[in-house]
Amino acid sequence: MKKMIKTLAFSLFTIGALTFASAQKMAHVSLDSLIGLMPETKTAKDVAEAYLNDLKKTAAAMDGELQTKYADYQTNEATMSDLIKKTKQDELQSLQQRIQDFQQQAEQEYRKKYGELTAPIYAKAKKAIEAAAKEGGYKYVLDTSVGNVLYSEPSEDILAAAKKKLDGMPLAVLPGANSAGNPKTNNTTSSPNKGGTTKPNGGK
């Protein structure tokens, strides 16, 4: 008897849960596609690319210095005293280490910069999705761009509705971009500090 009551209770709970779920309006949208429609996205890419190019120029200048000093070392090594040779070797090793450190820091800084640029874009897109969802009476909105929705009941795509909401919003303010949407670049191509480094390995 108890088993029958438990089975009946479970059945009623399941039916209730399914009824509740079916009563919730669901929609889906590709967040990546929506962001791709935003003009701020191109601005962010331009600013990030300019920032990356500045970092690359600095790295290239440092590598050029290393190659020049290493070529000079190879040319004059035979005539160097042991003390001068040791000093030059230490200088090359130090410079190569600085290049490696700069490359690692540059990669981290670029990721940080890109994250700062895209954060307001994602925030604006999500705000537009939220507005479209509330207007359409949707309780759940699935992001199809992440590709982890294995199965779902038929739902409405609110990309157009969200885009309409975006059109009524001001441009997102991106750090490092001026009011015209053009990238502002800081000249970071100043010559590297003179110092020493290891034998160059092709600038890698």
C-alpha positions as CSV (number, residue, x, y, z in Angstrom):
1,M,0.0,0.0,0.0
2,K,2.8,2.4,1.0
3,K,4.6,1.5,-2.2
4,M,1.5,2.3,-4.2
5,I,1.1,5.7,-2.5
6,K,4.7,6.6,-3.1
7,T,4.4,5.6,-6.8
8,L,1.2,7.7,-7.1
9,A,2.8,10.7,-5.4
10,F,5.9,10.5,-7.6
11,S,3.6,10.3,-10.7
12,L,1.7,13.4,-9.6
13,F,4.9,15.2,-8.9
14,T,6.3,14.4,-12.3
15,I,3.1,15.4,-14.1
16,G,3.1,18.6,-12.2
17,A,6.8,19.4,-13.0
18,L,6.2,18.7,-16.7
19,T,3.1,20.8,-16.7
20,F,5.0,23.7,-15.0
21,A,7.9,23.4,-17.5
22,S,5.6,23.3,-20.5
23,A,3.9,26.5,-19.2
24,Q,7.2,28.4,-19.3
25,K,7.9,30.1,-22.6
26,M,11.3,29.4,-24.0
27,A,13.3,31.1,-26.6
28,H,16.8,30.9,-28.0
29,V,19.4,33.2,-29.5
30,S,23.0,33.1,-30.7
31,L,24.8,35.5,-28.5
32,D,27.8,35.4,-30.8
33,S,25.7,36.3,-33.8
34,L,24.0,39.2,-31.9
35,I,27.4,40.6,-30.9
36,G,28.6,40.3,-34.4
37,L,25.9,42.6,-35.5
38,M,27.0,45.4,-33.1
39,P,29.2,48.2,-34.5
40,E,31.1,48.3,-31.2
41,T,32.5,44.8,-32.0
42,K,34.5,46.1,-35.0
43,T,35.7,49.0,-33.0
44,A,36.9,46.7,-30.2
45,K,38.7,44.5,-32.8
46,D,40.4,47.6,-34.3
47,V,41.6,48.9,-30.9
48,A,42.8,45.4,-29.9
49,E,44.7,44.9,-33.1
50,A,46.4,48.3,-32.8
51,Y,47.4,47.5,-29.2
52,L,48.7,44.1,-30.3
53,N,50.7,45.7,-33.2
54,D,52.4,48.1,-30.7
55,L,53.4,45.2,-28.6
56,K,54.8,43.3,-31.6
57,K,56.8,46.4,-32.6
58,T,58.4,46.6,-29.2
59,A,59.2,42.9,-29.3
60,A,60.7,43.2,-32.7
61,A,62.9,46.1,-31.6
62,M,64.2,44.1,-28.7
63,D,64.9,41.1,-30.9
64,G,66.7,43.3,-33.4
65,E,68.9,44.6,-30.6
66,L,69.7,41.0,-29.5
67,Q,70.6,39.9,-33.0
68,T,72.8,42.9,-33.5
69,K,74.7,42.3,-30.2
70,Y,75.0,38.6,-30.9
71,A,76.4,39.3,-34.4
72,D,79.0,41.7,-32.9
73,Y,79.9,39.1,-30.3
74,Q,80.5,36.4,-32.9
75,T,82.6,38.8,-35.0
76,N,84.9,39.9,-32.2
77,E,84.8,36.8,-29.9
78,A,88.3,35.7,-31.0
79,T,89.9,39.0,-29.9
80,M,88.0,39.3,-26.6
81,S,89.6,38.8,-23.3
82,D,88.0,36.3,-21.0
83,L,86.5,39.1,-18.9
84,I,85.0,40.9,-21.9
85,K,83.7,37.6,-23.3
86,K,82.0,36.7,-20.1
87,T,80.5,40.2,-19.8
88,K,79.1,40.0,-23.3
89,Q,77.7,36.5,-22.7
90,D,76.0,37.7,-19.6
91,E,74.6,40.7,-21.5
92,L,73.2,38.5,-24.2
93,Q,71.6,36.1,-21.7
94,S,70.1,39.0,-19.8
95,L,68.6,40.5,-22.9
96,Q,67.2,37.2,-24.2
97,Q,65.6,36.7,-20.8
98,R,64.0,40.2,-20.9
99,I,62.6,39.4,-24.3
100,Q,61.0,36.2,-23.1
101,D,59.6,38.0,-20.1
102,F,58.2,40.7,-22.3
103,Q,56.5,38.2,-24.6
104,Q,54.8,36.5,-21.7
105,Q,53.7,39.8,-20.2
106,A,52.5,41.1,-23.6
107,E,50.3,38.1,-24.1
108,Q,48.7,38.6,-20.7
109,E,48.3,42.3,-21.3
110,Y,46.6,41.7,-24.7
111,R,44.2,39.3,-23.2
112,K,43.4,41.7,-20.4
113,K,42.9,44.5,-22.9
114,Y,40.6,42.4,-25.1
115,G,38.6,41.5,-22.1
116,E,38.2,45.1,-21.1
117,L,37.1,46.0,-24.6
118,T,34.5,43.2,-25.0
119,A,33.0,43.4,-21.5
120,P,30.8,46.4,-22.2
121,I,29.7,44.8,-25.5
122,Y,28.6,41.6,-23.9
123,A,26.9,43.6,-21.1
124,K,24.9,45.6,-23.7
125,A,24.0,42.5,-25.7
126,K,22.7,40.7,-22.6
127,K,20.7,43.7,-21.6
128,A,19.1,43.7,-25.0
129,I,18.3,40.0,-24.7
130,E,16.8,40.6,-21.3
131,A,14.6,43.4,-22.6
132,A,13.5,41.3,-25.6
133,A,12.8,38.3,-23.3
134,K,10.7,40.3,-20.9
135,E,8.8,41.9,-23.7
136,G,8.1,38.5,-25.2
137,G,7.2,36.9,-21.9
138,Y,9.9,34.3,-22.1
139,K,11.1,32.7,-18.9
140,Y,14.1,31.0,-20.3
141,V,16.5,32.0,-23.2
142,L,19.1,29.5,-24.4
143,D,22.3,30.6,-25.9
144,T,22.8,28.5,-29.0
145,S,26.3,29.9,-29.8
146,V,27.9,27.9,-27.0
147,G,26.8,24.7,-28.6
148,N,26.0,22.8,-25.4
149,V,22.2,22.6,-26.0
150,L,21.8,18.9,-26.9
151,Y,18.1,18.9,-27.0
152,S,15.3,21.4,-26.4
153,E,11.6,21.7,-27.1
154,P,10.8,24.1,-30.0
155,S,11.5,27.6,-29.0
156,E,11.4,31.0,-30.7
157,D,14.6,32.7,-31.9
158,I,14.6,36.2,-30.5
159,L,17.7,37.4,-32.4
160,A,15.7,40.0,-34.4
161,A,13.9,41.2,-31.3
162,A,17.2,41.6,-29.4
163,K,18.7,43.4,-32.4
164,K,15.8,45.8,-32.4
165,K,16.4,46.5,-28.7
166,L,20.1,47.2,-29.5
167,D,19.2,49.7,-32.2
168,G,17.5,51.8,-29.5
169,M,20.5,51.8,-27.2
170,P,23.5,54.2,-27.3
171,L,26.8,52.8,-28.3
172,A,28.7,50.9,-25.6
173,V,31.6,52.9,-24.2
174,L,34.8,51.0,-24.9
175,P,38.1,51.8,-23.1
176,G,40.7,52.9,-25.6
177,A,38.3,54.0,-28.3
178,N,37.4,57.6,-29.0
179,S,33.9,59.0,-29.7
180,A,34.3,58.4,-33.4
181,G,34.8,54.7,-32.9
182,N,38.5,54.9,-34.0
183,P,41.1,53.2,-32.0
184,K,43.4,55.3,-29.8
185,T,46.9,53.9,-29.7
186,N,49.6,54.5,-27.2
187,N,53.0,54.4,-28.7
188,T,54.7,51.6,-26.9
189,T,57.4,51.2,-29.5
190,S,60.1,52.9,-27.5
191,S,63.5,51.3,-27.7
192,P,64.1,48.6,-25.2
193,N,66.5,49.1,-22.3
194,K,70.0,48.2,-23.1
195,G,71.1,45.1,-21.4
196,G,72.4,41.7,-21.8
197,T,71.0,38.4,-22.8
198,T,71.7,34.9,-23.9
199,K,72.5,33.5,-27.2
200,P,69.6,34.4,-29.5
201,N,67.4,31.5,-30.6
202,G,65.9,33.2,-33.6
203,G,64.0,35.7,-31.5
204,K,61.7,33.1,-30.1
